[in-house]
Amino acid sequence: MKNIIVKYLKQTGTPQVIDNGLHLFKMHDFGFRGVSSVESAATGGGAHLVNFMGTDTMAALIMLKEFYGEPCAGFSIPASEHSTM
């Protein structure tokens, strides 16, 4: 998925997005809403954070800090329901 995002950012004339690392925020994780447990949210959210940095799944951030020593694996973005600001 990240490769597809990078490909089209280059094709559409926005390489500065890649140069500034902002492509890592083009796929945001709101996955805590649709899972059956905190553990599922943590593992799914942690997997997402291998390739991207945008998340609202606190369980993933906590798991990555506790088990991998990552002080801040991801960040939130300003958003309101289904829109980013």
Protein Blocks (a to p, Z undefined) as FASTA:
>chain_A
ZZmmmmmmmmnopaklmmnopmmmmpccfklmmccbfklmmmmmmmmmmmmmbdcbfklm
mmmmmmnopablbccdddehjacZZ
